[in-house]
Amino acid sequence: IAIFIGAYSEATPAVAWGCLLATATATLAGKCLQDSDAWRAGLYGYNGCLVGVALPVFMDDTPLMWVAIILASVISVIMTACIADILKPW
């Protein structure tokens, strides 16, 4: 809600909708990994949210940006899972 309020008050609604799209995409991609502990903790959605906020800030609002948000949020899930596996012994 805070991101929506901030984005609309700064006249950048793409940031708000990008955040929502990336969070939903990353959460669904994380669910497909079947790592229920990390999924329930919201780890994948949080990283997706960060991607969804960052890309509209640095890119123009074009269809390519929306595709990049979806792809980058899925990549963030894969990277999070890989880093978690590497760091699992510690």
C-alpha positions as a printed NumPy array, in Angstrom:
array([[  0.   ,   0.   ,   0.   ],
       [  2.864,   2.357,   0.83 ],
       [  4.48 ,   1.759,  -2.558],
       [  1.187,   2.536,  -4.317],
       [  0.732,   5.731,  -2.29 ],
       [  4.313,   6.827,  -2.929],
       [  4.252,   5.948,  -6.611],
       [  0.986,   7.72 ,  -7.314],
       [  1.985,  10.773,  -5.279],
       [  5.14 ,  11.038,  -7.43 ],
       [  3.105,  10.458, -10.622],
       [  4.889,   7.184, -11.412],
       [  2.125,   4.564, -11.398],
       [  4.321,   2.148, -13.364],
       [  6.377,   1.649, -10.192],
       [  3.294,   0.56 ,  -8.256],
       [  1.984,  -1.785, -10.935],
       [  5.471,  -3.124, -11.668],
       [  5.84 ,  -3.974,  -7.986],
       [  2.525,  -5.812,  -7.977],
       [  3.267,  -7.701, -11.206],
       [  6.763,  -8.73 , -10.135],
       [  5.639,  -9.806,  -6.663],
       [  2.893, -11.991,  -8.108],
       [  5.189, -13.453, -10.766],
       [  7.995, -14.207,  -8.321],
       [  5.602, -15.727,  -5.796],
       [  4.128, -18.033,  -8.431],
       [  7.593, -18.969,  -9.685],
       [  8.689, -19.676,  -6.111],
       [  5.644, -21.876,  -5.61 ],
       [  6.717, -23.916,  -8.63 ],
       [ 10.058, -24.646,  -6.919],
       [  8.219, -26.481,  -4.126],
       [ 10.398, -24.877,  -1.442],
       [  7.51 , -24.311,   0.94 ],
       [  9.489, -22.757,   3.815],
       [ 10.969, -19.95 ,   1.738],
       [  7.698, -19.506,  -0.145],
       [  5.671, -19.18 ,   3.053],
       [  8.21 , -16.714,   4.452],
       [  7.6  , -14.473,   1.415],
       [ 11.225, -14.521,   0.389],
       [ 10.542, -14.855,  -3.31 ],
       [  7.855, -12.189,  -3.378],
       [ 10.077,  -9.708,  -1.561],
       [ 12.881, -10.012,  -4.125],
       [ 10.346,  -9.76 ,  -6.927],
       [  8.955,  -6.597,  -5.343],
       [ 12.402,  -5.021,  -5.399],
       [ 12.786,  -5.902,  -9.083],
       [  9.343,  -4.505,  -9.864],
       [ 10.14 ,  -1.206,  -8.183],
       [ 13.614,  -0.81 ,  -9.68 ],
       [ 12.961,  -1.465, -13.363],
       [ 10.244,   1.19 , -13.904],
       [ 12.513,   3.734, -12.233],
       [ 15.365,   3.093, -14.67 ],
       [ 13.479,   2.126, -17.842],
       [ 10.884,   3.871, -19.991],
       [  7.311,   2.632, -19.7  ],
       [  7.209,   0.371, -22.761],
       [  5.987,  -3.182, -23.348],
       [  9.617,  -4.302, -23.213],
       [  9.847,  -3.029, -19.644],
       [  6.881,  -5.169, -18.58 ],
       [  8.425,  -8.246, -20.19 ],
       [ 11.71 ,  -7.43 , -18.462],
       [  9.902,  -7.187, -15.112],
       [  8.422, -10.644, -15.568],
       [ 11.7  , -12.213, -16.684],
       [ 13.775, -10.479, -14.01 ],
       [ 11.39 , -11.512, -11.248],
       [ 11.631, -15.153, -12.342],
       [ 15.424, -14.836, -12.504],
       [ 15.406, -13.388,  -8.978],
       [ 13.643, -16.545,  -7.766],
       [ 16.206, -18.772,  -9.464],
       [ 19.097, -16.737,  -8.066],
       [ 17.606, -16.787,  -4.565],
       [ 17.224, -20.568,  -4.697],
       [ 20.794, -21.005,  -5.969],
       [ 22.281, -18.757,  -3.311],
       [ 20.247, -20.521,  -0.616],
       [ 21.628, -23.886,  -1.762],
       [ 25.197, -22.572,  -1.75 ],
       [ 24.826, -21.075,   1.715],
       [ 22.878, -23.992,   3.194],
       [ 25.9  , -25.48 ,   5.055],
       [ 26.343, -22.225,   6.958]])
